[in-house]
Amino acid sequence: MSRRRKLSAKKKLALLVSAAAVAGGGAFALAATSNAASVQNAQTSTVCKGLATALGNNQKFIDGQRANPDAQSAARIANREAVIAQIKVQQQASGCTVGESAQDSQAQGSTQPAQSAPAASAPAASAPAASAPAQSAPANNGGAGAATGQQVCAGSTVTLSGEGGAPAASSNQFPAGTKLKVTNLDNNKSTTVTVTSVSGSCVLLNNAAFEQVREPGKFLIRKARIEKVG
């Protein structure tokens, strides 16, 4: 009789251990599912869409340089690859899908990447001196009181290129040296910058220029006015 009780106790212990293992496995699966669900993308997050657009535009620029290379293409490609790596770091930090790419809806096809590719634009990330003229633009220059010019790229959204240095821009429609005024119509902040290199859309602002007009936590300006002022 005592042996039968002993055996019954062992069975109970085994059942308890099995139940705990199943419960633990279920909790792990639930946590993994929860973590996967928390990762956002360009369709579910404005921040992720802005970063995906910036990555896509830089990748488009690289593709254009590879399709129509010139003497400075290798340096420009290396620079933009470093920018893409930084965007991926920002995607991970923001809870976005790392490496997600989205082309700006207003971006044109690959356009003459060699036409406005001066040697000075190659070291844009490490030597921002070429964009010095843009520093004359005031950071909080209200759209109403500042000098205005010809409105261009109507309906375009504006995002950041991820490049460092003094405030500057890149464009697939305007050559280096062109001055563009970008106004965020959601907060009425504007900045005037000089185009220093080529990109895959009408205008991409580098980090310093984008900070002057951005809304906190956003990487995309949906309502923008872009003017050619010089």
URGIMO-V597779 format. One record per pair of residues at least 24 apart in sequence whose ideal C-beta (glycine too) atoms are under 7 Angstrom apart, sorted by the first residue. I is the first residue (numbers start at 0). J is the second residue. D is the distance in whole Angstrom. If there is no record, write none. Layout:
BEGIN
I/J/D  I/J/D
END
This chain:
BEGIN
37/94/6  38/94/6  38/96/6  39/94/6  39/95/6  40/95/7  40/96/5  40/99/6  41/99/6  41/101/5  44/95/7  45/217/6  45/219/6  46/93/5  46/95/7  46/216/6  46/217/6  46/218/5  47/93/7  47/95/4  47/96/7  47/99/7  48/101/7  48/219/6  49/158/5  49/217/6  49/218/3  49/219/3  50/86/6  50/89/6  50/90/5  50/93/7  50/95/6  50/218/5  51/99/4  51/100/6  51/101/4  52/101/5  52/103/5  52/158/5  52/219/6  53/86/5  53/158/5  53/159/5  53/160/6  53/161/6  53/218/7  54/83/6  54/86/5  54/100/5  55/100/4  55/101/5  55/102/5  55/103/7  56/103/6  56/106/6  56/198/6  56/199/4  56/200/5  56/203/6  57/82/5  57/83/5  57/160/7  57/161/7  58/83/7  58/100/6  59/102/6  59/106/7  59/109/7  59/199/3  60/197/6  60/198/5  60/199/5  62/109/7  63/109/4  63/112/4  64/112/5  66/109/6  67/112/6  67/113/6  69/113/5  69/116/6  71/116/6  71/118/6  71/121/5  74/121/4  74/122/7  75/116/7  75/120/7  75/121/6  78/121/7  78/123/6  78/124/5  81/124/6  82/124/7  82/160/6  82/161/4  82/162/6  85/161/5  86/161/5  103/156/6  103/158/7  103/200/4  105/152/7  105/154/6  105/155/4  105/156/6  105/200/6  105/201/6  106/199/5  106/200/4  107/171/6  107/172/7  110/171/5  112/197/5  114/174/7  115/174/4  115/175/5  115/197/6  116/197/6  117/175/5  120/175/6  120/195/5  120/196/4  123/162/5  123/164/6  123/195/6  123/196/6  124/162/6  124/163/6  124/164/7  127/163/7  127/164/2  127/165/5  127/167/7  129/195/5  130/164/6  130/165/5  130/166/7  130/167/3  130/193/6  130/195/5  131/165/6  132/193/5  133/165/6  133/166/4  133/167/5  133/192/4  133/193/5  133/208/7  134/165/5  134/166/7  136/166/6  136/190/5  136/191/4  136/192/6  138/190/7  138/211/4  139/188/6  140/189/5  140/190/7  141/187/6  141/189/7  142/182/4  142/187/5  142/189/5  142/224/7  145/180/7  145/189/6  146/228/6  147/226/6  148/180/6  148/226/4  148/227/5  148/228/4  149/226/6  149/227/5  150/224/6  150/225/7  150/226/5  151/225/5  151/226/7  151/227/5  152/201/4  152/202/7  152/225/5  155/200/7  155/201/5  155/223/6  155/225/6  156/219/6  156/220/6  156/221/5  156/223/6  157/181/6  157/202/6  157/204/6  157/220/4  157/223/4  158/203/6  158/218/6  158/219/5  159/203/7  159/204/5  159/205/7  159/206/6  159/209/4  159/218/6  160/198/6  160/203/4  160/204/7  160/205/5  161/206/7  162/205/4  162/206/7  163/205/7  163/206/6  164/205/6  164/207/7  165/207/6  166/190/6  166/192/5  166/205/7  166/207/4  166/208/4  166/211/7  167/192/5  167/193/6  167/195/5  167/205/5  167/208/6  168/192/4  168/194/5  168/202/5  168/203/6  168/204/5  168/205/7  168/208/6  169/194/6  169/195/7  169/196/4  169/197/6  169/198/4  169/203/5  170/194/5  170/198/6  170/201/6  170/202/5  171/197/6  171/198/6  171/199/6  171/200/6  171/201/7  172/201/5  173/227/7  177/227/7  177/229/7  178/228/5  178/229/3  179/225/6  179/226/7  179/227/6  179/228/7  180/226/4  180/228/5  181/212/6  181/223/6  181/225/6  182/223/7  182/224/4  183/212/4  183/220/5  183/223/6  184/222/4  184/223/6  184/224/6  185/214/6  185/222/5  186/214/6  188/212/4  191/228/6  201/225/6
END
